[in-house]
Amino acid sequence: MISFLKHYFKGEKNIGIFQSIMLILFFLFFSLILFFIFSKPKKYYEEISFLPLNDRKKQKDL
């Protein structure tokens, strides 16, 4: 299968298809990342933002 793809994309006339496929994959990946970021509640990010500070307090208590 990979040898077929190498042979198919070797020609100059087929390179536009490869670029289009890569653009679509990038857009889908970027959209998924944005979806996961904005689907989390704001409280989740507030708790995460205080984790480094909480670690320092725990180390001082030891």
C-alpha positions in Angstrom: 0.0 0.0 0.0 2.8 2.5 0.9 4.6 1.7 -2.3 1.4 2.6 -4.2 1.2 5.9 -2.4 4.8 6.7 -3.1 4.3 5.9 -6.8 1.1 7.9 -6.9 2.5 11.1 -5.3 5.7 11.0 -7.2 4.3 12.8 -10.2 3.9 16.5 -10.2 0.3 16.5 -11.3 -0.8 14.5 -8.2 0.9 16.6 -5.5 -2.1 18.9 -5.3 -4.2 16.1 -3.9 -1.6 15.4 -1.2 -1.6 19.1 -0.2 -5.4 19.1 0.0 -5.5 16.0 2.1 -2.9 17.4 4.5 -4.8 20.7 4.8 -8.0 18.8 5.7 -6.2 16.7 8.3 -4.6 19.7 9.9 -8.0 21.5 10.0 -9.7 18.5 11.6 -6.9 18.1 14.2 -7.0 21.8 15.0 -10.8 21.7 15.3 -10.6 18.7 17.7 -8.1 20.5 19.9 -10.3 23.6 20.1 -13.4 21.5 20.8 -11.7 19.7 23.7 -10.3 23.0 25.1 -13.7 24.8 25.0 -15.7 21.7 26.1 -14.1 21.7 29.6 -15.7 23.9 32.2 -13.9 27.0 33.4 -13.7 25.5 36.9 -11.4 22.8 35.6 -8.9 25.3 34.3 -9.0 27.3 37.5 -8.2 24.2 39.6 -5.4 23.2 37.2 -3.9 26.7 37.3 -3.4 26.5 41.1 -1.7 23.1 41.1 1.9 24.5 41.0 1.1 26.9 43.8 -0.4 24.1 45.9 2.8 22.0 45.5 5.0 24.7 46.9 2.8 25.0 49.9 3.0 21.3 50.5 6.8 21.3 50.2 7.1 24.1 52.8 4.9 22.2 55.2 7.2 19.2 55.0 
